[in-house]
């Protein structure tokens, strides 16, 4: 009973507020590393997702370039075969110009 009489009502309120503040600070000190680790894990996951997406985009671009290169190579080989099959020099020139214009439209006048 003497402990209760030692503090006034204001003293008990101040003590309770101080105890609540200490408990709150202790809780924050204990849980902050876990929250920081969670944030780091989320950031690493976001970075990994970005890298995966970039790799997929690069793969799509690379595949598109490979397809375009293969199509161009096939077109050129077909054009060479067609030009070689022409015996008349004028016909050979006409076929060569036509195939060149199909392969590279900017190389030919309208």
C-alpha positions in Angstrom: 0.0 0.0 0.0 2.8 2.4 0.5 3.8 2.1 -3.2 0.4 3.4 -4.2 0.6 6.3 -1.8 4.1 7.2 -3.0 2.8 8.5 -6.4 0.0 10.9 -6.9 -2.5 10.4 -9.7 -0.4 12.6 -12.0 2.7 10.5 -11.1 0.9 7.3 -12.1 -0.3 8.8 -15.4 3.3 9.9 -16.2 4.6 6.5 -15.3 2.0 4.7 -17.4 2.8 7.0 -20.4 6.5 6.3 -19.9 5.9 2.6 -19.8 3.7 2.7 -22.9 6.5 4.7 -24.7 9.1 2.2 -23.6 7.0 -0.8 -24.8 6.3 0.9 -28.1 10.0 1.7 -28.7 10.9 -1.9 -27.7 8.4 -3.3 -30.2 9.6 -1.0 -33.0 13.3 -2.0 -32.2 12.4 -5.7 -32.4 10.2 -5.6 -35.5 12.2 -3.1 -37.6 14.8 -5.7 -38.8 12.1 -8.0 -39.9 10.3 -5.2 -41.8 13.6 -4.1 -43.4 14.3 -7.7 -44.5 10.8 -8.0 -46.0 11.3 -4.7 -47.9 14.7 -5.9 -49.2 13.1 -9.2 -50.3 10.4 -7.4 -52.2 12.9 -5.1 -53.8 15.1 -8.1 -54.9 12.0 -9.8 -56.2 11.1 -6.8 -58.2 14.6 -6.6 -59.6 14.6 -10.3 -60.5 11.2 -9.9 -62.2 12.6 -6.9 -64.2 15.6 -8.9 -65.3 13.4 -11.9 -66.3 11.2 -9.6 -68.3 14.2 -7.9 -70.0 15.7 -11.3 -70.9 12.3 -12.4 -72.4 12.1 -9.2 -74.4 15.7 -9.7 -75.6 14.9 -13.2 -76.6 11.8 -12.1 -78.6 13.9 -9.4 -80.4 16.7 -11.9 -81.1 14.2 -14.4 -82.5 12.6 -11.7 -84.7 16.0 -10.7 -86.0 16.9 -14.4 -86.7 13.6 -14.9 -88.6 14.1 -11.7 -90.6 17.7 -12.7 -91.5 16.6 -16.1 -92.5 13.8 -14.8 -94.7 16.2 -12.3 -96.3 18.8 -15.0 -96.9 16.1 -17.3 -98.5 14.9 -14.4 -100.7 18.4 -13.6 -101.9 19.2 -17.3 -102.7 15.9 -17.5 -104.6 16.8 -14.4 -106.5 20.2 -15.6 -107.3 18.8 -18.9 -108.6 16.3 -17.1 -110.8 18.9 -14.7 -112.2 21.3 -17.6 -112.9 18.5 -19.5 -114.8 18.2 -16.6 -117.3 20.2 -17.1 -120.5 19.3 -13.8 -122.2 21.4 -10.9 -120.6 18.5 -8.4 -120.9 16.1 -10.9 -119.2 18.8 -11.5 -116.5 19.0 -7.7 -115.9 15.3 -7.3 -115.7 14.9 -10.2 -113.3 17.8 -8.9 -111.2 16.3 -5.4 -111.0 12.8 -6.8 -110.2 14.2 -9.0 -107.4 16.4 -6.2 -106.1 13.4 -3.9 -105.9 11.4 -6.5 -104.1 14.2 -7.1 -101.6 15.0 -3.4 -101.1 12.2 -1.1 -102.3 14.2 2.0 -101.4 16.9 1.1 -104.0 14.5 1.5 -106.9 12.8 4.6 -108.3 9.0 4.6 -108.4 
